[in-house]
């Protein structure tokens, strides 16, 4: 009734593995470590590119805000210069003199004045 099955622990020792299995096991570990290093490097590169894109997007948004404010200022100054007050202010800066009396030239009938121009032919 006492049936007992015991494995000899020396069955799993390194001495019982054949040389082929040892080479396969080493290649497995080397390939695994190489894959792990490669994937970590790829992860770092992707995180770096993502951070660079977000930084440039933030810079573009900031530049867009500056251009929008400048556009609003230009619209306001354009409206001010085209308004009647703006035109009157520009006219006053031209130093025109106020006229007291206006006289017009009267043309009699169908008279036309012409001037003869002489062209030198050489």
PEURGI-V432045 format. One record per pair of residues at least 4 apart in sequence whose C-alpha atoms are under 8 Angstrom apart, sorted by sequence separation. I is the first residue (numbers start at 1). J is the second residue. If there is no record, write none. Layout:
# PEURGI-V432045
i=I j=J
i=I j=J
This chain:
# PEURGI-V432045
i=7 j=11
i=9 j=13
i=12 j=16
i=13 j=17
i=17 j=21
i=18 j=22
i=19 j=23
i=20 j=24
i=21 j=25
i=22 j=26
i=23 j=27
i=24 j=28
i=25 j=29
i=26 j=30
i=27 j=31
i=28 j=32
i=29 j=33
i=30 j=34
i=31 j=35
i=32 j=36
i=33 j=37
i=34 j=38
i=35 j=39
i=36 j=40
i=37 j=41
i=38 j=42
i=39 j=43
i=40 j=44
i=41 j=45
i=42 j=46
i=43 j=47
i=44 j=48
i=45 j=49
i=46 j=50
i=47 j=51
i=48 j=52
i=49 j=53
i=50 j=54
i=51 j=55
i=52 j=56
i=53 j=57
i=54 j=58
i=55 j=59
i=56 j=60
i=57 j=61
i=58 j=62
i=59 j=63
i=60 j=64
i=61 j=65
i=62 j=66
i=63 j=67
i=64 j=68
i=65 j=69
i=66 j=70
i=67 j=71
i=68 j=72
i=69 j=73
i=70 j=74
i=71 j=75
i=72 j=76
i=73 j=77
i=74 j=78
i=75 j=79
i=76 j=80
i=77 j=81
i=78 j=82
i=79 j=83
i=81 j=85
i=82 j=86
i=83 j=87
i=84 j=88
i=85 j=89
i=86 j=90
i=87 j=91
i=88 j=92
i=89 j=93
i=90 j=94
i=91 j=95
i=92 j=96
i=107 j=111
i=11 j=16
i=12 j=17
i=17 j=22
i=80 j=85
i=81 j=86
i=82 j=87
i=91 j=96
i=10 j=16
i=80 j=86
i=81 j=87
